[in-house]
Each structure stands twice: as structure tokens, then as C-alpha cells.
Amino acid sequence: MEHIILQHSSCLNDSLTMAQVEKRGGLLRKSSASKKPLKEKVVLMYDEIFMTEDPSKCSPRFWEELFLMKVNLEYLEGKLESLDGEELMKIKDNINCLFQHCIQALREEHPIRVVNALQTLCALIRGVHQKNKSTSGFDIINMLMGFDKAELCMKNLMESLDTLLCAEGSESLKSLCLKLLLCLVTVTDNISQNTILEYVMINSIFEAILQILSHPPSRREHGYDAVVLLALLVNYRKYESVNPYIVKLSIVDDEATLNGMGLVIAQALSEYNRQYKDKEEEHQSGFFSALTNMVGSMFIADAHEKISVQTNEAILLALYEAVHLNRNFITVLAQSHPEMGLVTTPVSPAPTTPATPLGTTPPSSDDEHRLHSGKLCLIILTCIAEDQYANAFLHDDNMNFRVNLHRMPMRHRKKAADKNLPCRPLVCAVLDLMVEFIVTHMMKEFPMDLYVRCIQVVHKLLCYQKKCRVRLHYTWRELWSVLRLSTNAGQWKEAASKVTHALVNIRAIINHFNPKIESYAAVNHISQLSEEQVLEVVRANYDTLTLKLQDGLDQYERYSEQHKEAAFFKELVRSISTNVRRNLAFHTLSQEVLLKEFSTIS
């Protein structure tokens, strides 16, 4: 093993110890202008691969030596992209051979070869996919592996990746394995058109992903990438065929795994909130506070003021899939609140979120991504509002929380200090959020779809309260204030009048009891009635109250993704795939660091 390290170090020093070296397209150039530019040895070897001859004919140790060389990703990808389809087909055999030797190198004992093989695979997959245009005339699978060997190649590749991800070895190797998988999944904008993923479905790595999430050290290092990868795999042809990742995710019941997934998602959402909040604002933890703050800060009332942080669509998609597919994950929503005392202080730090997380959308003047993120947040809340267990937790009067909602300062109000937040059941925070959105986000391009979803969330919560006879101590005045619009001349007068008319029973109750209460107070010379006295008046006059019978108010159409939201999720996943591909970084592990790390491995 030592001679391999020394050999690799020697190859590395050939290029790195020269004074004032400058790399440009595989060239090594001394500061002296009189010297002729030299190419790195690995670049010369790449050039041999791009010839039509088998490079190992003249050099039997060609492939063995190649994986001792530091990979030049930029040169290899650029070389592939520079060729047209016809030129690429001429060297197909050499590309197939390179791909197969990469897979073989993944089973080598020394991790340097494995690292170089992983990085080479990334460059190959990305470079060849760049040529996958409708006019190129070649098939990706055939170009990379050959049709006759594709099944075996991918089986070996997935088995090696599974072994590396589950082993107790280098964290750097695990990181590269996940990046290779993310590269494989996102090389096409529409992941459902990525035919290589059929082999990822057949040779599942689902259990390896779960192991990463359930093991604290691995989760801390790789949890974010693992969760994003799982969210993308779940969306491969989900409406067209049976996706094994959907099936497996829906039945996961291991508490450590579900909590691990929850910690990664909660950490990423909290990171979003930390970036948005002012420094003096108190940091809130837990799913509901993180999610509700994210929804509240996703939109702005003033079109001239733009949000300044990245929206993390990938992590929201992961949360949605977990909530939508797995009934057991709902319990994680309850257990992610430290106030409940159900989660002990972790021995290891919380999972880390990348500085530029995969699948995030950079800030821009275009509101489209914020609309998509807001819609996804509301869909998540819709799924939660329909779940019996989640509702029981939301409405439990024995579990109260202080939730600091984001409230945008507006012309008619200043930003509230919220220093003395009331401690209430979490359903109050959800209702506050819906009301806040409804009354404050009057944008020029009115997001009617999002308003409807807010109302649907409120409706489903009210249906649960009626069914389970829950009386919630909540101030409804803000929600039922459309009345002022119905009495003013304006474009919304007709719509407001219809809504007001639909509240006929509420108005009947107010009109019936208000005079009775005022009369009782006047007769008994009481300036302010207690709750018991008001209740006495209500009981005494209830028989004379006339209400209109309303049928079906406690019924609603349950959420269905495939029939109503398929187009939205296809577009969302396309956007996430593009952003993940853009943010993937393979240069984060320097060769010097790897040598130092692997030289200590016995």
C-alpha cells in the first residue's frame, strides 16, 4: 500500500512542485516564457483515449496508471463536449472501455484509485450527456457502456456504490458516491427521460440512503445530499410505472431513520429562516415553526422589495414526499419540538447544510420560484390538515407552543415586536399563518390559487374541530372581516357580497344575541359581562334563534397529487434537477487532503 501512495505522490509532484504553475486546459506552463508549454500526463492519457486505437495496446499498464493520476475534470468534460456525435461514435469502444475500467477500479483496495474512478465517472456521464441532443443520433447507454454490457455494468456500479456508502470507511468516498449518484440522476432536466435510472430502480440503493440517515455521523456529513437524492429518485416516472423508492418510502417505520430524515429537513428549513430573520430575532426550531416562517417570508406585499435569500425547493420536496407518502413520518413533526422533551440533546452536532445547498434557487427578480415554493408549502400544510394524527397533535391543548411567525411590515402596520408570544396549540399558529397570508399578500398579479389553498387548509382544520367537537380559543375576527369590502364600492364588492351572504348563520347569531346581551347588561347595570353571564344569556335565548340549515359543510375533497398536481410537480422536479446539476461541486476534495486522509488508513 505504501508503494502505491508513493507512486501516486510522485505522479502528483511531477505537476504540482514546479514553480508558479498555471493550469489552462491541461497545460502546465512555467513562468519563463522561453519554455514550451507541457501537458499533464493525465491529459496525454486522455488524448490517447480519444484516439480510435485501444490505448492499452502499446501500454499494457495504461488503465492501472490512469487511476493513479489526478483527474482533470474540466479537460475531460470539455474534450467530450467538443466532439460532435459522429466523432464520438468513432471512439465509442474506448469510452465503453474507460467506463468499465472505472467500475472495476471502484473495487480496488486503495481509495485513491476509487476516488479517481468516481470523479472520472462523473465527468464521463456529464460530458456524454451534453451531446445527447435530438440530432446526435446515439443512445446514451450504448455510448457509455454498450447495450450488451449495460445491465452487468450498472449492476456492478450500483453494488459498489452501495458497499461504499454502507462501509465504515472514508467519509470523502461516501461524499463522492452521493455526488456521482446525484450527477447520474440530474444529467437530464426531465429525470423521467433519463433511461439510465431504470438500472437505479432495479439495483436499489434505498437501504443505503436509510442507513446514512439513521447513523448520526453519516447523517451529519451526508444527510442533506442523501435526502435530496431520495426526493429525486421518488419522482422518477412516478405516474407511469411502479417506482420502488415510492413503495419503500411509504412503509418505512424505523424511528431512528424517520427522525434522521426529519433532523436533516428541519435543519435546512431553519437555515433558511436564520438567513432571513434579523440577528436579534430569536431562533425557532421544529418543523411547524420552520415551515410556517418559510411560508410567511416567501412572499412580499410590495413588488419593489425583493426577497434576498435562496428558496430551497429540493428540501421542501423531500418534506412533501415524506409527509405525503409515509404516515409514520407525521409523528416526526410532533417529535421535532425540543419543548416537548421527547428529543434528547444529540451527542453529535446537528446535520450540516451546504453553503450553497443543492436544489436551491438563487434570488432573482422573477417571482415564479417563490410562487412555486409557496404553493408547495401550502400543499404540505394541506396534507397535514387532512391527517387524523397530525390534527390530534395540532389541537392538543396539553401541548402548547410559542411560534414566532414572520410578519412583513406594511403601510398600514408596523412590524410587531412579538416579545410576549402566547403559548397555544399549534393549530393556532397554522391559522394565524393562513390569515396573515390572506390579508397581507395583495399582489398586483393576484395569486388566487394560493388564496384558495389557504382557505382549504382552514376549512379542513374546521372540519376536524367539528367532527371531534374541539372548541378552539381563537380570535376569528381577522378571518371573517371581508364584510368591509361588501359595503364599499370597489372591484371586489360583488365577490365580497357573495361571501358575506354565505356567512348568513354567523350574522344571524351576532344579530340575535348582541341586543340580548346589551339588554341584560343594561337591566343589571353591568358594564362588562363575564363569560358565565354571556353564556347564561345565550342559553336563555337559544330557542328563539333561527339558523339556515347548511348541508355538506364538513365535507371536502381530499388532496390528490396525480389527478390535479402532476404538471406542477413535473415542472418543480425539472427546476430542482437543473439547480442540483448547477450546484454540484466535484472539486471540493483536493488531492493533497485525500492523500493525507488515506495515508492513515490501515
C-alpha positions in Angstrom: 0.0 0.0 0.0 2.9 2.4 0.8 4.4 2.0 -2.7 1.0 2.9 -4.2 0.9 6.1 -2.1 4.5 7.0 -3.0 3.9 6.2 -6.7 0.8 8.5 -6.7 2.7 11.2 -4.8 5.4 11.1 -7.3 3.0 11.5 -10.2 1.3 14.3 -8.4 4.6 16.1 -7.7 5.5 16.0 -11.4 2.9 18.6 -12.0 2.5 20.4 -8.6 6.0 21.2 -7.4 7.0 23.3 -10.4 7.4 27.0 -9.6 4.4 29.2 -10.4 2.5 26.6 -12.3 -0.6 27.8 -14.2 -3.2 25.3 -15.4 -5.1 26.1 -18.6 -6.9 23.3 -20.4 -4.5 20.6 -19.2 -1.3 22.7 -19.9 1.4 23.2 -17.4 3.3 26.4 -18.0 6.4 27.7 -16.2 6.7 31.4 -15.5 9.6 31.6 -18.0 8.1 32.5 -21.5 11.0 30.7 -23.2 9.8 27.3 -22.1 7.4 25.3 -24.3 4.0 24.6 -22.6 3.8 21.0 -21.4 0.7 18.8 -20.9 -0.1 17.0 -17.8 0.5 13.2 -18.0 -3.2 12.6 -17.3 -4.2 14.9 -20.2 -1.9 13.0 -22.5 -3.5 9.8 -21.4 -7.0 11.3 -22.1 -5.8 12.2 -25.6 -4.9 8.6 -26.2 -8.4 7.5 -25.2 -9.8 10.0 -27.7 -7.9 8.2 -30.5 -9.6 5.3 -32.3 -6.9 2.8 -31.2 -7.1 0.9 -27.9 -4.7 2.8 -25.6 -3.7 -0.3 -23.8 -2.2 -2.0 -26.9 1.0 -0.1 -26.6 0.9 0.4 -22.9 -0.4 -2.7 -21.0 -0.5 -0.8 -17.7 -2.4 2.1 -19.2 -5.6 1.7 -17.2 -3.8 0.9 -14.0 -1.7 4.0 -14.3 -4.7 6.2 -15.3 -6.4 5.8 -12.0 -3.3 6.9 -10.1 -3.4 10.2 -11.9 -5.2 13.2 -10.5 -8.4 13.6 -12.5 -8.7 16.7 -14.7 -12.5 17.0 -14.8 -12.5 20.2 -16.8 -10.4 18.9 -19.6 -12.2 15.5 -19.8 -15.6 17.1 -19.9 -14.5 19.8 -22.3 -13.0 17.2 -24.7 -16.2 15.2 -24.8 -18.3 18.3 -25.4 -16.1 19.5 -28.2 -16.8 16.4 -30.3 -19.8 16.0 -32.5 -22.0 12.9 -32.5 -20.2 11.3 -35.4 -16.7 11.9 -33.8 -17.9 10.5 -30.5 -19.3 7.3 -32.2 -15.8 6.6 -33.6 -14.3 6.3 -30.1 -17.3 4.6 -28.6 -15.3 1.4 -27.8 -12.7 3.4 -25.9 -15.4 5.2 -23.9 -17.0 1.9 -23.1 -13.7 0.6 -22.0 -13.0 3.6 -19.8 -16.4 3.3 -18.2 -15.9 -0.4 -17.5 -12.4 0.2 -16.0 -13.9 2.9 -13.8 -16.3 0.4 -12.4 -13.6 -2.1 -11.9 -11.5 0.4 -10.1 -14.3 1.0 -7.6 -13.4 -2.4 -6.1 -9.7 -1.6 -5.6 -8.4 -1.7 -2.1 -6.7 1.7 -2.2 -9.2 4.6 -2.0 -7.1 6.9 -4.3 -8.0 4.7 -7.3 -11.6 4.7 -6.1 -11.7 8.5 -5.8 -10.3 9.0 -9.3 -12.7 6.4 -10.7 -15.6 8.2 -9.1 -14.6 11.6 -10.4 -13.9 10.1 -13.9 -17.4 8.6 -14.0 -18.9 12.0 -13.1 -17.0 13.6 -16.0 -17.9 10.8 -18.4 -21.6 10.9 -17.6 -21.9 14.7 -17.7 -19.7 15.0 -20.8 -21.5 12.4 -22.9 -25.0 13.7 -21.8 -24.0 17.1 -23.1 -24.0 15.5 -26.6 -27.4 13.9 -26.1 -29.3 16.2 -28.5 -32.1 15.0 -30.8 -29.7 15.4 -33.8 -26.8 13.4 -32.2 -28.1 10.1 -33.3 -26.7 8.0 -30.5 -28.0 6.4 -27.3 -26.5 7.4 -24.0 -26.5 3.8 -22.6 -24.9 2.4 -25.7 -22.3 5.3 -25.8 -21.2 4.8 -22.2 -21.4 1.1 -21.7 -22.7 -0.7 -24.8 -26.1 -2.3 -24.9 -24.8 -5.8 -24.5 -22.9 -4.9 -21.3 -25.1 -2.2 -19.8 -27.1 -4.5 -17.4 -24.0 -6.0 -15.9 -22.1 -2.7 -15.8 -24.8 -0.9 -13.9 -25.4 -3.9 -11.6 -21.7 -3.8 -10.6 -21.7 0.0 -10.4 -24.7 0.1 -8.1 -23.4 -2.7 -5.9 -20.0 -0.9 -5.5 -21.7 2.4 -4.6 -24.0 0.6 -2.1 -20.9 -1.1 -0.5 -19.0 2.2 -0.3 -22.0 4.1 1.2 -22.6 1.4 3.9 -19.0 0.8 4.8 -17.3 2.3 7.8 -14.6 3.8 5.6 -13.7 7.3 4.3 -16.4 10.0 4.5 -14.8 11.6 1.5 -15.6 8.4 -0.6 -19.2 8.5 0.6 -19.5 12.1 -0.3 -18.2 11.4 -3.8 -20.5 8.4 -4.2 -23.5 10.6 -3.4 -22.3 13.3 -5.8 -21.9 10.7 -8.5 -25.5 9.4 -7.9 -26.8 13.0 -7.9 -24.9 13.6 -11.2 -26.4 10.5 -12.7 -29.9 11.5 -11.7 -29.8 15.1 -12.8 -27.9 15.0 -16.1 -31.3 15.4 -17.9 -33.7 18.2 -16.9 -36.6 15.8 -17.0 -35.4 12.9 -14.8 -38.2 10.7 -16.2 -36.4 10.8 -19.6 -33.2 9.5 -18.1 -33.2 5.9 -19.2 -30.1 5.0 -17.1 -32.3 5.4 -14.0 -34.1 2.2 -14.9 -31.0 0.4 -13.6 -31.0 2.5 -10.4 -34.6 1.4 -9.9 -33.7 -2.3 -10.4 -30.5 -2.1 -8.3 -31.9 -0.1 -5.4 -29.7 1.9 -3.0 -32.7 2.8 -0.8 -31.4 0.9 2.2 -28.0 2.6 1.9 -29.7 6.0 2.0 -31.7 5.0 5.0 -28.5 3.8 6.8 -26.9 7.2 6.2 -30.0 9.0 7.7 -30.2 6.7 10.7 -26.5 6.9 11.6 -25.6 10.2 13.3 -22.0 10.7 12.0 -23.0 9.8 8.4 -26.2 11.9 8.7 -24.2 14.9 9.8 -21.8 14.7 6.9 -24.1 13.4 4.1 -27.7 13.7 5.3 -28.5 16.7 3.0 -27.3 15.0 -0.2 -29.0 11.8 0.8 -32.4 13.4 1.4 -32.2 15.4 -1.9 -31.2 12.2 -3.8 -34.1 10.3 -2.3 -36.6 13.1 -3.2 -35.4 13.0 -6.8 -35.5 9.2 -7.1 -39.0 9.1 -5.8 -40.1 11.3 -8.7 -38.7 9.1 -11.5 -41.7 8.1 -13.7 -43.9 8.2 -10.6 -47.1 8.5 -12.6 -46.2 6.0 -15.3 -44.9 2.9 -13.5 -44.3 1.3 -10.1 -41.4 3.2 -8.5 -39.7 1.0 -5.9 -38.4 4.0 -4.0 -42.0 5.3 -3.5 -43.1 1.8 -2.3 -40.3 1.5 0.1 -40.5 5.1 1.5 -44.2 4.6 2.2 -43.6 1.7 4.6 -40.6 2.9 6.5 -41.4 2.7 10.2 -37.9 2.8 11.8 -37.9 5.6 14.3 -34.2 6.4 14.0 -34.4 6.7 10.2 -37.5 8.8 10.2 -36.1 11.1 12.9 -32.9 11.3 11.0 -34.7 12.4 7.9 -36.6 14.9 10.0 -33.5 16.4 11.5 -31.9 17.0 8.1 -35.0 18.7 6.7 -35.6 20.7 9.9 -32.0 21.9 9.9 -32.3 23.0 6.2 -35.5 24.9 6.8 -34.1 26.5 10.0 -31.1 27.6 8.0 -33.5 29.4 5.6 -35.2 31.1 8.5 -31.8 32.1 10.0 -30.8 33.8 6.8 -34.0 35.7 6.6 -34.5 36.8 10.1 -32.9 39.8 11.7 -30.0 38.9 14.0 -31.8 39.9 17.1 -34.8 37.7 16.4 -35.0 34.5 18.4 -34.3 31.3 16.5 -37.2 28.9 16.5 -36.7 25.1 16.0 -39.1 22.4 15.0 -41.0 21.6 11.8 -44.1 23.8 12.2 -42.3 26.9 13.2 -39.7 26.5 10.5 -42.2 25.7 7.8 -44.7 28.5 8.8 -41.9 31.0 8.9 -40.8 29.9 5.4 -44.3 30.3 4.0 -44.7 33.7 5.7 -41.4 35.1 4.3 -41.8 33.5 0.9 -43.9 36.4 -0.4 -43.9 40.1 -0.1 -46.7 42.7 -0.5 -44.5 45.3 -2.1 -43.5 44.3 -5.6 -40.4 46.6 -5.4 -39.0 44.9 -2.5 -37.3 41.5 -3.3 -36.5 38.6 -1.1 -32.8 38.2 -0.5 -32.3 34.5 0.3 -32.4 31.3 -1.7 -35.6 29.2 -1.7 -34.8 25.6 -1.0 -37.2 23.8 -3.3 -35.3 20.4 -3.0 -35.7 20.2 0.8 -39.3 21.2 0.6 -39.9 18.5 -2.0 -38.3 16.0 0.4 -40.5 17.1 3.2 -43.6 16.9 1.0 -42.8 13.3 -0.2 -42.2 12.2 3.4 -45.4 13.7 4.7 -47.5 12.6 1.7 -46.2 9.1 1.3 -45.4 8.0 4.8 -48.0 8.1 7.6 -45.4 7.3 10.2 -43.4 10.5 9.3 -46.2 12.6 10.8 -45.0 11.5 14.2 -41.7 13.2 13.4 -43.5 16.5 13.1 -44.5 16.2 16.7 -41.2 14.9 18.0 -39.1 17.6 16.4 -40.0 20.2 19.0 -37.5 20.4 21.9 -40.1 21.9 24.1 -41.9 18.6 24.3 -38.9 16.9 25.9 -39.2 13.9 23.5 -35.9 14.5 21.9 -32.7 14.3 23.9 -29.8 16.5 23.2 -27.8 14.9 20.4 -24.3 13.7 21.1 -23.2 14.8 17.7 -23.9 18.3 16.1 -26.9 18.8 14.0 -26.7 17.9 10.3 -24.9 20.4 8.3 -26.5 22.2 5.3 -24.2 23.1 2.4 -23.3 26.8 2.0 -25.0 26.7 -1.4 -27.4 23.8 -0.9 -28.2 21.6 -3.8 -31.6 22.3 -5.3 -31.8 25.9 -4.1 -33.0 28.7 -6.4 -30.9 31.8 -6.3 -32.6 35.2 -5.5 -33.9 36.8 -8.6 -36.4 39.4 -9.8 -38.7 36.7 -11.1 -41.3 35.6 -8.5 -42.0 32.3 -10.2 -39.9 30.2 -7.9 -41.2 31.9 -4.8 -44.7 31.2 -6.1 -43.8 27.5 -6.6 -42.2 27.3 -3.2 -45.2 28.9 -1.5 -47.5 26.6 -3.3 -45.5 23.6 -2.2 -45.6 24.8 1.4 -49.3 25.1 1.3 -49.7 21.6 -0.3 -47.6 20.3 2.6 -49.9 22.0 5.1 -52.9 20.6 3.2 -51.6 17.1 3.7 -51.0 17.8 7.3 -54.5 19.3 7.8 -56.1 16.1 6.3 -54.2 13.7 8.6 -56.0 12.5 11.7 -52.9 12.0 13.8 -51.4 15.4 12.8 -54.7 17.1 13.7 -54.8 15.4 17.1 -51.4 16.8 17.8 -52.1 20.2 16.4 -55.2 20.6 18.5 -53.9 19.0 21.7 -54.5 21.6 24.4 -51.9 19.9 26.6 -49.1 20.7 24.2 -48.7 24.4 23.7 -46.0 26.3 21.9 -44.9 29.8 21.2 -44.4 30.2 17.4 -42.8 33.4 16.1 -44.3 34.0 12.7 -42.7 36.3 10.2 -44.9 39.3 9.7 -44.0 41.7 6.9 -44.1 45.4 7.8 -46.7 47.1 5.6 -48.0 50.6 5.1 -51.0 50.1 7.4 -49.0 48.5 10.2 -45.5 48.3 11.7 -43.6 45.2 12.3 -44.8 43.7 15.5 -42.3 43.0 18.3 -43.9 39.8 19.3 -41.9 39.6 22.5 -44.8 38.2 24.6 -46.0 35.5 22.3 -48.9 33.5 23.7 -48.5 29.8 24.4 -51.1 28.0 22.4 -51.9 24.7 20.5 -50.0 24.7 17.2 -53.2 24.8 15.2 -53.5 28.5 16.2 -50.1 29.2 14.6 -51.3 27.5 11.4 -54.5 29.5 11.4 -52.5 32.7 12.1 -50.3 31.9 9.1 -53.3 31.4 6.8 -54.9 34.6 7.9 -51.6 36.5 7.7 -51.2 35.4 4.1 -54.8 36.1 3.1 -54.9 39.7 4.5 -51.3 40.9 3.6 -50.3 39.5 0.2 -52.4 41.6 -2.1 -50.0 41.4 -5.1 -50.7 43.0 -8.4 -50.8 39.6 -10.1 -53.2 38.1 -7.6 -52.2 34.5 -6.6 -55.8 33.2 -6.4 -54.6 29.6 -6.4 -52.6 30.2 -3.2 -55.5 32.0 -1.6 -57.8 29.1 -2.4 -55.3 26.7 -0.8 -55.2 28.8 2.3 -58.9 28.7 2.7 -58.9 24.9 2.1 -56.4 24.4 4.9 -58.6 26.5 7.2 -61.7 24.5 6.1 -60.1 21.1 6.8 -59.0 22.2 10.2 -62.5 23.4 11.0 -63.9 20.1 9.7 -61.7 18.3 12.2 -62.8 20.6 15.0 -66.5 20.0 14.2 -66.0 16.2 13.9 -64.1 15.9 17.1 -66.0 18.6 19.0 -62.9 20.7 19.6 -63.6 24.3 20.8 -60.6 26.4 19.9 -59.9 29.6 21.8 -59.0 31.7 18.7 -59.7 35.2 17.6 -61.7 34.8 14.3 -62.3 38.5 13.6 -59.4 38.9 11.1 -60.5 35.9 9.1 -64.2 37.0 8.9 -63.5 40.7 8.0 -64.4 40.5 4.1 -67.6 42.4 5.2 -66.0 45.8 4.9 -65.4 45.1 1.2 -69.0 44.3 0.6 -70.2 47.7 1.9 -67.6 49.7 -0.1 -67.8 50.4 -3.8 -64.9 48.6 -5.4 -64.0 45.8 -7.8 -64.3 43.2 -5.1 -67.7 44.3 -3.8 -69.7 41.6 -5.7 -67.4 38.7 -4.7 -67.3 40.0 -1.1 -71.1 40.2 -1.0 -71.4 36.6 -2.1 -69.0 35.5 0.7 -70.9 37.7 3.2 -74.2 36.1 2.2 -72.7 32.7 2.7 -72.0 33.7 6.3 -75.7 34.1 6.9 -75.7 32.0 10.1 -72.8 33.8 11.6 -74.5 37.1 11.0 -77.8 35.7 12.4 -76.1 34.6 15.6 -74.5 38.1 16.0 -77.7 40.0 15.2 -79.7 37.7 17.5 -77.5 37.7 20.6 -76.0 41.2 20.6 -79.2 43.0 21.6 -80.0 40.4 24.2 -76.5 40.8 25.8 -76.7 44.6 25.7 -80.2 44.5 27.3 -79.0 42.1 30.0 -76.1 44.4 30.8 -78.4 47.5 30.9 -81.0 45.9 33.2 -78.4 44.6 35.6 -76.2 47.7 35.5 -73.1 45.7 34.4 -70.6 47.5 32.3 -68.7 44.3 31.2 -70.2 40.8 31.3 -68.2 37.8 32.4 -68.0 34.6 30.2 -70.5 32.9 32.5 -73.0 35.7 32.2 -72.8 35.8 28.4 -73.3 32.0 28.4 -76.4 32.5 30.6 -77.9 34.9 28.1 -77.1 32.6 25.2 -78.8 29.6 26.9 -81.8 31.7 27.8 -82.4 32.9 24.2 -81.1 29.9 22.1 -84.6 28.6 21.4 -85.6 31.7 19.6 -82.5 31.7 17.3 -83.3 30.7 13.7 -80.5 29.3 11.6 -80.3 28.2 7.9 -79.6 24.5 7.5 -76.3 24.0 5.6 -75.5 20.6 4.3 -72.1 19.2 3.5 -70.1 22.0 5.1 -68.0 19.4 6.9 -67.1 17.5 3.7 -64.2 18.3 1.5 -62.4 16.7 -1.5 -59.2 15.1 -0.3 -55.9 16.1 -1.8 -54.8 14.1 -4.9 -51.4 14.6 -6.4 -51.7 12.6 -9.6 -55.0 14.0 -10.8 -54.5 17.6 -10.0 -50.9 18.4 -9.3 -48.9 16.2 -11.7 -48.0 19.1 -14.0 -46.9 21.2 -11.1 -44.6 18.5 -9.7 -43.1 17.7 -13.1 -42.1 21.3 -13.5 -40.9 21.6 -9.9 -38.7 18.5 -10.2 -37.3 19.8 -13.5 -36.3 23.0 -11.8 -34.7 21.2 -8.9 -32.8 18.9 -11.2 -31.4 21.8 -13.1 -30.3 23.6 -9.9 -28.8 20.4 -8.4 -26.7 19.9 -11.5 -25.6 23.5 -11.4 -24.6 23.4 -7.8 -22.8 20.1 -7.8 -19.1 20.5 -7.0 -16.6 17.8 -7.6 -13.5 19.9 -6.8 -14.2 20.3 -3.1 -11.8 17.4 -2.2 -8.2 18.4 -3.0 -5.8 15.6 -3.9 -3.5 16.7 -1.1 -6.2 16.3 1.5 -7.2 12.9 0.2 -3.6 11.7 0.3 -3.3 12.8 3.9 -6.6 11.1 4.8 -5.9 7.8 3.1 -2.3 7.5 4.2 -3.6 7.0 7.7 -6.0 4.2 6.7 -4.5 0.8 7.8 
